[in-house]
Amino acid sequence: MVNADGPRISVAAALELPELRRGLPQVVAGSGNLGRRIRWVHAGEVPNIATLLRGGELLLTTGMGIGKPAADQRSFVDELASLGIAALVVELGTTFSKRLPSALVAAAERHGLPVVELHSEVPFVAVTEAIHTAIVNEHYNLLRRAEELQVRFTTLMLEGDGIPGVLQLLAETLGNPVFLEGSDGRLLHMVTPPGSGARADAVAAWSSAAHDECAPGLTVPIPMVDARGAARLVVLPLEAPLDGIAAPAAERAAGAVALAFLRTRQENELLAHGRGELLRELATDGLTPDHAAQRARTMGFEAGEQPALLSCVAQLDTGRGALARRPGEPRLWPLVRDVERGLVRLGLPMLVGLSAAEGMILILLGLRDGDDRVTIAEAAAGAIHQAVDTASGEAVVAVGAVGPWDAAGRDMRRTMNSAAAATRLPKASWHDAAAMALERLLWEFHGQDALEAYVSDLLGRVLAHDAERKHQLLPTLEALCAHGGRKTETARALHVNRQGLYSRIARLERILGADLSDTRTLLAVHLAITARRYTRTHP
């Protein structure tokens, strides 16, 4: 991959210097390329001047080495253009009196090589000194900016933002996406600058550039702490050209990343973060199915062309115990690693990621032909609970439906919402997100005044009754609703005789002021009982 330029100034900027302005410069060819950067300045009058150059120079000459024949002039320009010099500046009066030959100008225009006529004599040494001074000043300014970035990178690390924060600042500074590759070529993490285009397009560009040594961009190696070789920091000019600050900024960011790897061995943590970010984007419809599949492959998820995908989400209790989150302490990363190790026994393609904001572990599994969803769900939930129990934590697990990439985003979103909603449900090894439509709906309204009022209107009097008496009526109401008003099944579930049940129902109807044999009334009460789990006052 081609790296960005070092400190240089543009041809256009050089033409604005007083030392060149005094020569009355006139651009006669290559005007569209005045943004070319000047690496150095050279003055010479020999015909074979190209053999003395390396590319990127601004060449000053009076034209004595160019030659009079048109063929020589074209050859002279061809050789300079092939080297990639920044511009050719010819002082008129010594070899060419009023204008440059048309053959030379035409050849330069064909190559897009900027050619400038000087209509007044200027000391070449003064021009050389002025441009070299500008380049040195640019170099100094870049170093100063790079040192300022170094301080900011260090501050981010000390404040606990870690590698993601460093890479985000680098992307914002350069105005382009930044990619962190592992030593095995996997995409560990990526960030895009604010207001940039689709992340999926950026990943596609990274995937293509990884196999194209001539692709424009910047790569900086990051030494690892073991024998696996070097990771790489990659910046691609997808939003804007890479300027002189790109290389020193990326080098200092790479240094901060290397120190983070050395201190905390964050490679797997970043991979888990990146996978979690991918699955969250998928759940929020931020990715098309094709782009999601492509990004998943870059992270090691190989599930075939038409995979059967199963989403699984663990909602962690991060408010207490060993999983309690503290500033700068990534306590959830080891848990993600342990969950992944447990799931390896299933022998399935998988993506295991962390969504730290929600305190969730997000999992996508690729099923094989003949795999039973319930069997896989039980095995996956068992692996999750084993890892969480080892960490002395608690988790609620929800498992979604099986479907293709086209349905994966919707199903991951439902499974995430189901896992959150299931925190208010009785404990279970796992909850079936495909059967939790009502719970997800109520979770969306949890804690809202309208839901609180609805539950209070339907159940308030029963709850007040139970608060003052030893014999509770709410369990009877719950059992009656759970069995659809069927009294025989309700009595059996409560272990009471039918006469005792009838007496309880009569008392409930007096308290509620409603007929519980009416299906609409029973439905409303059943909804209130279910919704009570999502009120602020529910224990």
C-alpha positions in Angstrom: 0.0 0.0 0.0 1.3 3.4 -1.0 2.1 5.7 2.0 1.2 9.3 2.3 3.7 12.1 1.5 6.0 13.7 4.0 6.4 17.4 4.6 6.0 19.3 1.3 4.5 22.4 -0.1 2.4 22.6 -3.2 3.4 24.1 -6.6 0.6 26.7 -6.2 2.0 27.7 -2.8 5.5 28.0 -4.2 4.3 30.3 -7.0 2.9 32.7 -4.3 6.3 33.1 -2.7 7.8 36.6 -3.3 11.0 35.1 -4.7 9.1 33.5 -7.5 6.5 36.2 -7.9 9.3 38.6 -8.9 9.9 36.4 -11.9 6.4 37.1 -13.2 5.4 33.4 -13.4 2.9 32.2 -16.0 1.6 28.6 -16.0 1.5 27.3 -19.6 0.8 23.6 -19.0 -0.5 21.3 -16.3 -2.6 23.9 -14.6 -4.9 21.3 -13.2 -2.0 19.8 -11.2 -0.7 22.8 -9.2 -1.6 21.0 -6.1 1.3 18.7 -6.6 3.6 18.6 -3.6 7.3 19.7 -3.9 9.7 17.5 -2.1 12.8 19.5 -3.0 14.2 22.1 -5.5 16.9 21.5 -8.1 18.4 23.8 -10.6 20.3 22.5 -13.7 21.1 23.1 -17.3 22.3 19.7 -18.6 20.4 17.6 -21.2 20.4 14.5 -19.0 19.0 16.3 -15.9 16.5 13.5 -15.3 19.3 11.2 -14.3 20.1 13.6 -11.4 16.5 13.6 -10.0 14.4 11.3 -7.9 10.9 12.7 -8.3 8.9 15.3 -6.5 11.4 18.1 -7.3 10.6 21.5 -8.7 13.2 22.0 -11.5 14.5 25.4 -12.2 16.3 26.0 -15.6 17.0 28.6 -18.2 16.4 25.9 -20.8 20.0 25.5 -22.1 19.8 21.7 -21.6 16.4 21.2 -23.3 17.5 21.5 -26.9 16.0 23.2 -30.0 14.6 20.2 -32.0 11.0 19.4 -31.1 11.9 15.7 -30.6 14.5 16.6 -28.0 12.0 18.9 -26.2 9.4 16.1 -26.1 12.0 13.6 -24.9 13.1 16.0 -22.2 9.6 16.4 -20.9 8.8 12.7 -21.2 11.8 11.8 -19.0 10.9 14.4 -16.3 7.2 13.3 -16.3 8.2 9.6 -15.9 10.1 10.5 -12.8 7.1 12.4 -11.3 8.7 15.7 -10.8 6.4 18.3 -9.2 6.9 21.1 -11.9 9.2 22.5 -14.5 10.1 26.3 -14.2 11.8 27.8 -17.2 13.3 31.4 -17.1 12.8 33.0 -20.5 15.5 35.2 -22.1 18.5 33.0 -22.3 17.4 30.0 -24.5 13.8 30.9 -25.2 13.1 34.6 -25.7 9.3 35.3 -25.2 7.6 31.9 -24.9 8.3 28.2 -24.6 8.2 26.1 -27.7 4.8 24.6 -28.5 6.2 21.1 -28.7 7.5 21.3 -25.2 4.2 22.8 -23.9 2.1 20.2 -25.7 4.2 17.3 -24.3 3.9 18.7 -20.8 0.1 19.2 -21.1 -0.2 15.6 -22.3 1.5 14.4 -19.2 -0.2 16.8 -16.9 3.2 18.2 -15.9 3.0 21.8 -14.6 5.2 24.1 -16.6 5.8 27.7 -15.6 7.4 30.5 -17.7 9.3 33.2 -15.8 9.2 36.4 -17.7 11.6 38.3 -15.5 15.0 37.2 -14.2 15.3 36.0 -10.6 18.2 34.5 -8.7 17.6 30.7 -8.6 19.5 30.5 -5.3 16.9 32.8 -3.7 14.0 30.7 -5.0 15.7 27.5 -3.8 16.3 29.0 -0.3 12.7 30.2 -0.1 11.1 26.9 -1.0 13.5 24.9 1.1 12.7 27.2 4.1 9.0 26.7 3.4 9.4 22.9 3.4 11.5 23.0 6.6 8.8 25.2 8.3 6.1 22.8 7.1 8.1 20.0 8.6 8.4 21.9 11.9 4.7 22.6 12.0 3.9 18.9 11.3 6.2 17.9 14.2 4.5 20.4 16.5 1.0 19.1 15.5 2.2 15.5 15.9 3.5 16.2 19.4 0.2 17.8 20.3 -1.6 14.7 19.1 0.8 12.5 21.1 -0.3 14.4 24.3 -3.9 13.9 23.4 -3.4 10.2 22.6 -1.7 9.7 26.0 -4.5 11.6 27.8 -7.1 9.4 26.2 -5.2 6.3 27.3 -4.9 7.6 30.9 -8.6 8.5 31.0 -9.6 5.0 30.0 -10.8 5.6 26.5 -8.2 3.0 25.3 -7.5 2.0 21.7 -11.0 2.9 20.4 -10.5 6.5 21.6 -7.1 6.8 20.1 -8.3 5.5 16.7 -11.3 7.8 16.8 -9.1 10.9 17.4 -6.9 9.8 14.5 -9.8 9.4 12.2 -11.2 12.8 13.1 -7.7 14.4 12.6 -7.1 12.9 9.2 -10.8 13.0 8.1 -10.6 9.4 6.9 -11.5 5.9 8.2 -8.9 4.1 10.3 -8.6 0.3 10.5 -6.7 -1.8 13.0 -5.6 -5.2 11.6 -4.5 -8.1 13.8 -1.3 -9.9 13.2 -3.3 -12.5 11.3 -4.9 -9.9 9.0 -8.3 -9.9 10.8 -10.1 -6.6 11.2 -9.9 -5.9 14.9 -11.5 -2.4 15.0 -12.5 0.4 12.6 -13.6 4.0 13.1 -14.8 6.6 10.7 -14.7 10.4 11.0 -17.9 12.2 11.9 -20.2 12.7 8.9 -18.4 10.1 6.8 -20.1 7.7 4.3 -21.4 4.2 4.9 -19.2 2.1 7.2 -19.9 -0.9 5.0 -18.4 0.8 2.0 -15.3 1.6 4.1 -14.9 -2.1 5.0 -15.3 -3.1 1.4 -12.5 -0.6 0.4 -10.3 -2.0 3.2 -10.9 -5.5 2.1 -9.9 -4.6 -1.5 -6.8 -2.6 -0.4 -5.6 -5.4 1.8 -4.9 -7.4 -1.4 -3.6 -4.5 -3.5 0.0 -3.3 -2.8 -0.5 -0.3 -5.1 -3.7 1.0 -3.3 -3.3 4.5 -2.0 -3.2 4.8 1.8 -1.0 4.7 4.8 0.1 1.7 6.8 2.0 1.7 10.1 3.2 -1.6 11.7 2.4 -2.2 15.4 4.8 -4.6 17.1 3.0 -7.2 19.2 4.1 -8.6 22.6 4.7 -12.1 21.3 6.0 -14.0 18.3 2.9 -13.5 16.1 4.4 -10.6 14.1 3.1 -7.1 13.8 -0.5 -5.8 13.7 -1.1 -2.9 11.3 -2.8 0.5 11.5 -4.3 1.4 8.1 -5.7 4.7 6.9 -7.5 4.9 3.6 -8.1 8.3 1.8 -11.8 7.6 1.2 -13.1 11.0 2.3 -10.1 13.3 1.7 -6.5 13.1 0.5 -3.9 12.2 3.1 -1.7 15.3 3.8 1.6 15.7 5.5 0.3 15.2 9.1 -1.0 11.7 8.2 2.2 9.8 8.6 3.5 11.3 11.9 0.0 11.2 13.4 -0.5 7.6 12.5 3.0 6.7 13.8 2.2 8.2 17.2 -1.2 6.6 17.3 0.5 3.3 16.5 2.8 3.8 19.4 -0.1 4.4 21.8 -1.8 1.2 20.5 1.4 -0.8 20.9 1.7 0.3 24.5 -2.0 -0.6 25.1 -1.3 -4.1 23.6 1.7 -4.4 25.8 -0.1 -3.3 29.0 -3.5 -5.1 28.6 -3.2 -7.4 25.5 -6.3 -5.7 24.0 -6.3 -7.5 20.6 -9.0 -9.9 21.5 -10.9 -7.2 23.5 -10.9 -5.0 20.4 -12.1 -7.9 18.2 -15.0 -8.5 20.7 -15.8 -4.8 20.6 -15.7 -4.7 16.8 -18.0 -7.8 16.6 -20.4 -6.3 19.1 -20.4 -3.1 17.1 -21.1 -5.0 13.9 -24.0 -6.9 15.5 -25.5 -3.7 17.0 -25.3 -2.0 13.6 -27.0 -5.0 12.1 -29.8 -4.8 14.8 -30.4 -1.1 14.1 -30.6 -1.6 10.3 -27.3 0.2 9.8 -26.1 -2.5 7.4 -27.5 -4.3 4.3 -27.4 -8.1 4.5 -24.6 -8.2 1.9 -22.5 -5.7 3.8 -23.2 -7.5 7.1 -22.1 -10.8 5.6 -18.9 -9.2 4.2 -18.0 -7.6 7.4 -18.7 -10.8 9.3 -16.3 -12.7 7.1 -13.5 -10.2 7.8 -14.0 -11.0 11.4 -13.7 -14.8 10.9 -17.4 -15.8 10.5 -17.5 -18.4 7.7 -21.0 -19.8 7.5 -21.4 -20.4 3.8 -23.4 -18.7 1.1 -26.9 -19.4 2.5 -26.4 -19.8 6.2 -29.1 -20.5 8.8 -28.4 -17.8 11.5 -29.4 -17.9 15.1 -29.1 -14.9 17.4 -28.4 -15.2 21.1 -28.1 -12.3 23.6 -27.0 -12.3 27.2 -28.1 -9.4 29.3 -25.6 -9.0 32.1 -26.2 -7.6 35.5 -23.4 -5.1 35.5 -24.6 -3.2 38.6 -23.1 -5.5 41.2 -20.6 -8.3 41.9 -17.6 -9.2 39.8 -19.3 -7.7 36.7 -19.7 -4.3 38.2 -18.3 -1.7 35.7 -15.8 0.8 36.9 -14.1 3.6 35.0 -11.1 2.4 33.0 -11.6 -1.3 34.1 -12.8 -3.5 31.1 -14.2 -6.2 33.4 -16.6 -7.5 30.8 -13.8 -8.4 28.3 -12.6 -11.6 30.1 -16.2 -12.7 30.3 -16.7 -12.4 26.6 -13.6 -14.4 26.1 -14.8 -17.2 28.4 -18.2 -17.3 26.7 -16.5 -17.7 23.4 -14.4 -20.5 24.7 -17.5 -22.3 26.0 -19.3 -21.9 22.7 -16.4 -23.4 20.7 -17.6 -26.8 21.9 -20.7 -26.4 19.6 -18.4 -26.5 16.6 -20.4 -23.8 14.8 -19.3 -20.6 13.0 -19.9 -17.8 15.5 -19.5 -14.1 16.2 -19.3 -13.2 19.9 -19.2 -9.5 20.6 -19.8 -7.0 23.4 -22.2 -4.1 23.5 -20.8 -2.4 26.6 -23.4 0.4 26.6 -26.2 -2.1 27.1 -24.2 -4.6 29.1 -24.9 -7.3 26.6 -23.0 -10.1 25.0 -24.3 -10.4 21.4 -23.9 -13.8 19.6 -24.6 -14.9 16.1 -24.3 -18.6 15.3 -24.3 -20.3 12.0 -26.3 -23.6 12.1 -25.7 -26.7 10.1 -28.3 -28.7 8.2 -30.2 -30.8 10.8 -29.2 -28.7 13.8 -32.1 -28.4 16.2 -32.7 -24.8 17.4 -33.8 -25.8 20.9 -30.9 -28.1 21.4 -28.4 -25.4 20.2 -30.2 -22.8 22.4 -29.9 -24.9 25.5 -26.2 -25.6 24.8 -25.4 -22.0 24.1 -27.3 -20.8 27.2 -25.4 -23.4 29.3 -22.1 -22.1 28.0 -23.1 -18.5 28.8 -24.3 -19.3 32.3 -21.2 -21.4 33.1 -18.9 -18.5 32.2 -21.1 -15.9 34.0 -21.3 -18.1 37.1 -17.5 -18.5 37.2 -17.3 -14.7 37.2 -19.8 -14.6 40.1 -22.3 -12.7 38.0 -25.8 -13.0 36.7 -27.2 -13.0 33.1 -30.5 -13.4 31.4 -30.3 -15.2 28.0 -32.7 -14.8 25.1 -32.5 -16.8 21.8 -34.1 -15.7 18.6 -35.4 -17.5 15.5 -33.4 -19.1 12.7 -33.2 -17.2 9.5 -31.0 -15.9 6.6 -28.9 -12.7 6.5 -32.0 -10.9 5.3 -33.7 -11.5 8.6 -30.7 -11.4 10.9 -30.9 -7.7 11.7 -34.6 -7.8 12.7 -34.1 -10.9 14.7 -31.0 -9.6 16.5 -33.0 -6.5 17.4 -35.9 -8.6 18.8 -33.5 -10.8 20.7 -31.8 -7.8 22.3 -35.1 -6.3 23.3 -36.3 -9.7 24.6 -33.2 -10.2 26.7 -33.7 -6.8 28.3 -37.5 -7.5 28.8 -36.7 -10.9 30.3 -34.8 -9.3 33.2 -38.3 -8.7 34.7 -39.5 -12.3 34.2 -39.0 -15.4 36.4 -35.6 -17.0 36.0 -35.1 -19.5 33.2 -32.1 -21.1 31.4 -33.1 -19.1 28.3 -36.1 -17.2 27.0 -37.6 -17.7 23.6 -37.5 -14.3 21.8 -39.9 -15.7 19.1 -42.6 -15.9 21.8 -42.1 -12.6 23.6 -43.9 -10.1 21.4 -46.0 -8.8 24.4 -43.1 -8.6 26.8 -41.1 -6.6 24.2 -43.9 -4.2 23.7 -44.3 -3.7 27.4 -40.6 -3.3 27.9 -40.7 -0.4 25.4 -43.1 1.4 27.8 -41.5 0.3 31.1 -41.6 2.9 33.8 -43.8 5.3 31.8 -46.7 7.0 33.5 -49.4 5.6 31.2 -48.3 2.0 32.0 -48.1 2.8 35.7 -51.7 4.2 35.6 -53.1 1.3 33.6 -51.7 -1.2 36.1 -52.9 0.9 39.1 -56.4 1.2 37.7 -56.8 -2.6 37.1 -54.8 -4.0 40.0 -54.5 -1.2 42.6 -57.4 -2.4 44.8 -56.3 -6.0 44.8 -52.7 -5.0 45.7 -54.1 -2.7 48.5 -56.2 -5.7 49.8 -53.2 -8.0 49.9 -51.1 -5.4 51.6 -53.4 -5.5 54.6 -54.2 -9.2 54.9 -52.4 -12.5 55.4 -54.3 -14.4 52.7 -53.3 -13.0 49.2 -55.7 -12.8 46.3 -53.3 -11.7 43.5 -51.8 -15.3 43.1 -55.4 -16.5 42.4 -56.0 -13.8 39.9 -52.6 -14.6 38.2 -53.5 -18.3 38.0 -56.9 -17.6 36.6 -55.5 -15.4 33.9 -52.7 -17.9 33.1 -55.3 -20.6 32.5 -57.6 -18.5 30.4 -60.4 -18.4 33.0 -60.7 -22.2 33.1 -61.6 -22.8 36.8 -60.8 -26.6 36.9 -57.2 -26.0 35.7 -56.9 -23.0 37.9 -58.0 -24.9 41.1 -55.6 -27.7 40.2 -52.7 -25.2 39.8 -53.5 -23.6 43.2 -54.1 -26.9 45.0 -57.6 -25.8 46.2 -61.1 -27.3 45.7 -63.5 -25.7 43.3 -65.7 -24.2 46.1 -62.7 -22.5 47.6 -61.7 -21.1 44.2 -65.3 -19.9 43.6 -65.2 -18.0 46.9 -61.8 -16.4 46.0 -63.1 -15.4 42.6 -66.2 -13.8 44.1 -64.1 -11.7 46.4 -61.9 -10.6 43.5 -64.9 -9.6 41.5 -66.3 -7.5 44.4 -62.9 -5.8 44.9 -62.4 -5.2 41.1 -66.0 -4.3 40.5 -65.8 -6.5 37.3 -67.1 -9.9 36.0 -64.0 -12.2 35.6 -66.0 -14.5 33.4 -66.1 -11.8 30.7 -63.3 -12.6 28.3 -62.5 -8.9 27.6 -62.3 -8.1 31.3 -60.0 -11.1 31.9 -57.8 -10.1 28.9 -57.4 -6.6 30.3 -56.6 -7.9 33.8 -54.1 -10.4 32.3 -52.4 -7.6 30.4 -52.2 -5.6 33.7 -50.6 -8.5 35.5 -48.0 -9.0 32.7 -47.4 -5.2 32.6 -46.9 -5.0 36.3 -43.4 -6.5 35.9 -42.5 -3.4 33.9 -43.6 -0.8 36.4 -41.3 1.2 38.6 -42.7 -0.2 41.8 -42.5 -3.9 40.9 -40.0 -5.7 43.1 
